[in-house]
């Protein structure tokens, strides 16, 4: 019941902010409402399937855009993806050096704090490495700061191209249900290996396969599904503040803001270089090179008419490069601990 009340309050606050013209008000309002509820009452909503829904909904919506995908589009991505890998290395080095040398953090905490990955993978690493709570603060600051910055920088004034969806026939519904079932099944397999955002990854890839195979001609996700994903994502972000005291947030928040700011400046610098070399839109490139927050960036890009496929292709490559290695590390550590206990 408390979760339903929190969901209702978050939806109302988000809808009010949206109505008065706040950019991406549904997302920001639900973050604000849930964070206040979590901080004041110590209650965090139980959204057992919330993150899974957000990932599947956004993944399917992204995968549907692969209808226009061709070899020319893929070839145009390759130079930018190469710059992305260099950008990620530069972000980690610059921000980690600042935390280690200027703030006096130890190398392990500095490296974990600047790890530009999803919170799910970060928390798993924190648990296995027994890092300090200040690392969690940095990642919460990163997620919240990127969400606010992107929401207000990308105001959604660009017209979104609308496509008439095909009727919801029984055959369409059955195909969609089979797609969702496959996404969940394969996503759970990836989840067992510690891969973050696994349902989004499988949803994007499998939807692209369905679309290219002409299984979902003319189908589009209904707008309410993305709005609901925005509210759920805001609640998931806001609920994380229950685990962090105000004192810890103030004490380590400045270091978090500075480290995230450095990473975003590095991303902006590489976006400017890519803009000069490749001629792509600099804002799109900046969003593509950002250190994490793939769900937030997805929602903002969808509602702003940006090149979502280009942006999320970069984030998927980032996830594969940065997350599979830690996932293997986590699994190896767990197997070793299980063997020791056995």
C-alpha positions as CSV (number, residue, x, y, z in Angstrom):
1,X,0.0,0.0,0.0
2,X,2.8,2.4,0.9
3,X,4.4,1.8,-2.5
4,X,1.2,2.5,-4.3
5,X,0.8,5.8,-2.3
6,X,4.4,6.7,-3.2
7,X,3.7,5.9,-6.9
8,X,0.6,8.1,-6.8
9,X,2.4,11.0,-5.2
10,X,5.3,10.7,-7.6
11,X,3.0,10.7,-10.6
12,X,1.0,13.7,-9.3
13,X,4.1,15.7,-8.6
14,X,5.7,14.8,-12.0
15,X,2.5,15.6,-13.8
16,X,2.3,19.0,-12.1
17,X,5.8,19.8,-13.1
18,X,5.2,18.7,-16.6
19,X,2.0,20.8,-16.8
20,X,3.8,24.0,-15.7
21,X,6.5,23.5,-18.4
22,X,9.4,22.0,-16.4
23,X,11.5,20.0,-18.9
24,X,11.0,16.2,-18.4
25,X,8.8,17.0,-15.4
26,X,7.5,13.5,-15.0
27,X,11.1,12.2,-14.4
28,X,12.3,15.1,-12.2
29,X,9.1,15.3,-10.2
30,X,9.1,11.6,-9.4
31,X,12.7,11.8,-8.3
32,X,11.9,14.8,-6.0
33,X,8.8,13.3,-4.5
34,X,10.4,9.9,-3.8
35,X,13.6,11.3,-2.4
36,X,11.7,13.5,0.1
37,X,9.5,10.5,1.1
38,X,12.5,8.2,1.5
39,X,14.6,10.8,3.4
40,X,11.8,11.8,5.8
41,X,10.2,8.4,6.5
42,X,13.0,6.0,5.8
43,X,10.6,4.1,3.5
44,X,11.7,3.1,0.0
45,X,9.1,1.8,-2.4
46,X,9.3,-1.8,-3.3
47,X,9.5,-1.8,-7.1
48,X,10.5,-5.4,-7.6
49,X,9.9,-5.4,-11.4
50,X,10.2,-1.6,-11.8
51,X,13.7,-1.5,-13.3
52,X,12.9,-4.5,-15.5
53,X,9.9,-2.7,-16.9
54,X,11.9,0.5,-17.5
55,X,14.6,-1.5,-19.3
56,X,12.3,-3.5,-21.5
57,X,10.0,-0.6,-22.4
58,X,13.0,1.6,-23.4
59,X,14.8,-1.2,-25.1
60,X,11.8,-2.2,-27.3
61,X,11.2,1.5,-28.1
62,X,14.9,1.8,-29.1
63,X,14.9,-1.5,-31.0
64,X,11.9,-0.4,-33.1
65,X,14.1,2.4,-34.5
66,X,16.4,-0.1,-36.2
67,X,13.8,-0.3,-39.1
68,X,15.9,2.4,-40.8
69,X,19.2,0.8,-39.9
70,X,21.6,0.0,-42.8
71,X,25.2,-0.7,-43.4
72,X,25.9,3.0,-44.1
73,X,24.6,3.9,-40.7
74,X,26.7,1.2,-39.0
75,X,29.8,2.3,-40.9
76,X,29.3,6.0,-39.9
77,X,29.3,4.9,-36.2
78,X,32.7,3.2,-36.2
79,X,34.9,6.3,-36.0
80,X,32.8,7.8,-33.2
81,X,32.9,4.5,-31.3
82,X,36.7,4.6,-31.5
83,X,36.7,8.0,-29.9
84,X,34.3,6.8,-27.3
85,X,36.7,4.2,-26.0
86,X,39.5,6.8,-25.7
87,X,37.0,9.2,-24.0
88,X,36.1,6.6,-21.4
89,X,39.8,6.0,-20.6
90,X,40.4,9.8,-20.3
91,X,37.4,10.2,-18.0
92,X,38.5,7.5,-15.6
93,X,42.1,8.8,-15.6
94,X,41.3,12.5,-15.1
95,X,38.6,12.1,-12.5
96,X,40.3,9.3,-10.6
97,X,43.6,11.3,-10.5
98,X,41.7,14.3,-9.0
99,X,40.0,12.1,-6.3
100,X,43.3,10.3,-5.5
101,X,45.7,13.3,-5.5
102,X,43.6,16.3,-4.6
103,X,40.9,14.7,-2.3
104,X,43.3,12.2,-0.8
105,X,41.2,9.1,-1.5
106,X,42.9,5.7,-1.7
107,X,43.3,4.3,-5.2
108,X,40.6,1.6,-4.8
109,X,37.9,4.1,-3.7
110,X,39.0,6.5,-6.4
111,X,38.8,3.9,-9.2
112,X,35.4,2.6,-8.0
113,X,34.0,6.1,-7.7
114,X,34.9,7.1,-11.3
115,X,33.7,3.8,-12.8
116,X,31.3,5.1,-15.5
117,X,28.8,2.3,-15.2
118,X,25.3,1.5,-14.1
119,X,24.4,1.6,-10.5
120,X,23.5,-2.0,-10.4
121,X,27.0,-3.0,-11.4
122,X,28.6,-0.4,-9.1
123,X,26.7,-1.6,-6.0
124,X,27.7,-5.2,-6.8
125,X,31.3,-4.1,-7.0
126,X,31.0,-2.1,-3.8
127,X,29.7,-5.1,-2.0
128,X,32.4,-7.4,-3.2
129,X,35.2,-4.9,-2.7
130,X,33.8,-3.5,0.6
131,X,34.4,0.1,-0.5
132,X,33.4,3.1,1.7
133,X,30.1,4.8,1.6
134,X,31.6,7.9,0.0
135,X,31.9,5.9,-3.2
136,X,28.1,5.4,-3.2
137,X,27.6,9.1,-2.7
138,X,29.7,9.9,-5.7
139,X,27.6,7.5,-7.9
140,X,24.3,8.9,-6.6
141,X,25.6,12.4,-7.3
142,X,26.6,11.3,-10.8
143,X,23.3,9.8,-11.6
144,X,21.3,12.8,-10.2
145,X,23.5,15.4,-11.6
146,X,23.5,13.9,-15.1
147,X,19.7,13.5,-14.9
148,X,19.2,17.2,-14.0
149,X,21.7,18.5,-16.4
150,X,20.5,16.5,-19.4
151,X,16.8,17.2,-18.5
152,X,17.3,21.0,-18.5
153,X,19.9,21.2,-21.3
154,X,17.7,19.1,-23.7
155,X,14.4,20.8,-23.3
156,X,12.4,18.7,-25.6
157,X,11.5,21.5,-28.0
158,X,12.6,19.6,-31.0
159,X,9.7,18.0,-32.7
160,X,9.5,14.2,-32.4
161,X,8.8,12.4,-35.6
162,X,5.5,10.5,-35.1
163,X,4.6,7.4,-37.0
164,X,1.1,5.9,-37.1
165,X,1.2,2.6,-35.3
166,X,-0.5,-0.5,-36.9
167,X,-3.6,-1.8,-35.2
168,X,-3.2,-4.0,-32.2
169,X,-4.2,-7.3,-33.8
170,X,-4.1,-10.6,-31.9
171,X,-1.1,-11.7,-34.0
172,X,0.7,-8.4,-33.1
173,X,0.0,-8.9,-29.4
174,X,1.2,-12.5,-29.5
175,X,4.4,-11.5,-31.3
176,X,5.0,-8.7,-28.7
177,X,4.4,-11.1,-25.8
178,X,6.9,-13.6,-27.3
179,X,9.4,-10.7,-27.7
180,X,8.9,-9.7,-24.0
181,X,9.3,-13.3,-22.8
182,X,12.5,-13.7,-24.8
183,X,13.9,-10.5,-23.4
184,X,13.1,-11.5,-19.8
185,X,14.5,-15.0,-20.2
186,X,17.8,-14.0,-21.8
187,X,18.0,-11.0,-19.5
188,X,17.9,-13.2,-16.5
189,X,20.7,-15.3,-17.9
190,X,22.8,-12.2,-18.3
191,X,21.8,-11.0,-14.9
192,X,23.2,-14.2,-13.3
193,X,26.6,-13.2,-14.8
194,X,26.4,-9.7,-13.3
195,X,25.7,-7.9,-16.6
196,X,24.0,-4.5,-15.8
197,X,20.8,-3.3,-17.5
198,X,20.5,-6.9,-19.0
199,X,16.8,-6.5,-20.0
200,X,17.5,-3.3,-21.9
201,X,20.3,-4.9,-23.8
202,X,18.3,-8.0,-24.8
203,X,15.2,-5.9,-25.6
204,X,17.2,-3.6,-28.0
205,X,18.9,-6.5,-29.8
206,X,15.9,-8.8,-30.0
207,X,13.5,-6.0,-31.1
208,X,16.0,-5.1,-33.8
209,X,16.0,-8.7,-35.0
210,X,12.1,-8.8,-34.9
211,X,11.9,-5.5,-36.8
212,X,14.5,-6.5,-39.4
213,X,12.6,-9.8,-39.9
214,X,9.4,-7.8,-40.5
215,X,7.6,-9.3,-37.5
216,X,6.3,-5.9,-36.1
217,X,5.5,-3.8,-39.2
218,X,4.4,-0.3,-38.3
219,X,4.2,-1.1,-34.6
220,X,5.0,1.7,-32.1
221,X,5.1,1.6,-28.3
222,X,2.2,3.7,-26.8
223,X,3.3,7.0,-25.3
224,X,1.9,6.1,-21.9
225,X,4.4,3.2,-21.6
226,X,7.3,5.7,-21.8
227,X,5.6,8.1,-19.4
228,X,5.2,5.2,-16.9
229,X,8.8,4.3,-17.4
230,X,9.8,7.9,-16.5
231,X,7.9,7.8,-13.3
232,X,9.3,4.4,-12.3
233,X,12.8,5.5,-13.1
234,X,12.4,8.6,-11.0
235,X,11.2,6.5,-8.1
236,X,14.1,4.1,-8.4
237,X,16.6,7.0,-8.3
238,X,14.8,8.9,-5.5
239,X,14.6,5.8,-3.3
240,X,18.4,5.4,-3.2
241,X,18.6,8.5,-0.9
242,X,17.2,6.5,1.9
243,X,20.5,4.7,2.4
244,X,22.6,7.9,2.5
245,X,22.5,10.4,5.4
246,X,22.4,14.1,4.8
247,X,25.8,14.4,6.5
248,X,27.4,11.9,4.2
249,X,25.8,13.6,1.2
250,X,27.1,17.0,2.2
251,X,30.5,15.7,3.2
252,X,31.3,13.8,0.1
253,X,28.9,15.5,-2.4
254,X,31.4,18.2,-3.3
255,X,34.0,15.6,-4.3
256,X,31.3,13.8,-6.3
257,X,30.2,17.0,-8.1
258,X,33.8,17.8,-9.0
259,X,34.6,14.3,-10.3
260,X,31.4,14.1,-12.3
261,X,32.0,17.6,-13.7
262,X,35.5,16.6,-14.8
263,X,34.0,13.5,-16.6
264,X,31.4,15.6,-18.3
265,X,34.0,18.2,-19.4
266,X,36.1,15.4,-20.9
267,X,33.0,14.1,-22.7
268,X,32.3,17.6,-24.0
269,X,35.9,17.9,-25.2
270,X,35.7,14.6,-27.1
271,X,32.3,15.6,-28.5
272,X,33.8,18.8,-29.9
273,X,36.6,16.8,-31.5
274,X,34.1,14.3,-33.0
275,X,31.9,17.2,-34.2
276,X,34.9,18.7,-36.1
277,X,36.0,15.3,-37.5
278,X,32.6,13.7,-38.2
279,X,30.2,16.6,-38.6
280,X,27.6,15.1,-36.3
281,X,25.4,17.1,-34.0
282,X,27.5,18.1,-30.9
283,X,24.7,17.7,-28.4
284,X,24.0,14.2,-29.7
285,X,27.7,13.4,-29.4
286,X,27.9,14.7,-25.9
287,X,24.9,12.6,-24.8
288,X,26.6,9.6,-26.5
289,X,29.9,10.1,-24.6
290,X,28.3,10.7,-21.2
291,X,29.5,8.4,-18.3
292,X,26.4,6.4,-17.6
293,X,22.7,7.0,-16.8
294,X,21.6,5.1,-20.0
295,X,17.9,4.9,-18.9
296,X,17.8,8.6,-18.1
297,X,19.5,9.6,-21.4
298,X,17.1,7.3,-23.3
299,X,14.0,8.9,-21.9
300,X,15.4,12.4,-22.6
301,X,16.5,11.5,-26.1
302,X,13.1,9.9,-26.9
303,X,11.1,13.0,-25.9
304,X,13.5,15.4,-27.6
305,X,13.6,14.0,-31.1
306,X,17.3,13.2,-31.0
307,X,19.1,10.4,-32.8
308,X,18.4,7.8,-30.1
309,X,19.9,4.9,-32.1
310,X,23.2,6.7,-32.5
311,X,23.3,7.7,-28.8
312,X,22.3,4.3,-27.3
313,X,24.6,2.5,-29.7
314,X,27.5,4.2,-27.9
315,X,26.1,3.5,-24.5
316,X,25.7,-0.2,-25.4
317,X,29.3,-0.4,-26.5
318,X,30.3,1.4,-23.2
319,X,28.3,-1.2,-21.2
320,X,29.8,-4.1,-23.0
321,X,33.4,-2.8,-22.6
322,X,33.1,-1.7,-19.0
323,X,30.6,-4.2,-17.5
324,X,31.5,-7.6,-18.8
325,X,35.0,-7.5,-17.2
326,X,33.7,-6.5,-13.7
327,X,30.9,-9.1,-14.2
328,X,33.4,-11.8,-14.8
329,X,35.5,-10.5,-11.8
330,X,32.4,-10.7,-9.5
331,X,31.5,-14.2,-10.7
332,X,35.1,-15.4,-10.2
333,X,35.1,-14.0,-6.7
334,X,31.8,-15.6,-5.8
335,X,32.9,-19.0,-7.2
336,X,36.1,-18.8,-5.2
337,X,34.2,-17.8,-2.0
338,X,31.8,-20.7,-2.6
339,X,34.7,-23.1,-3.1
340,X,36.3,-21.9,0.1
341,X,33.1,-22.4,2.1
342,X,32.7,-25.8,0.5
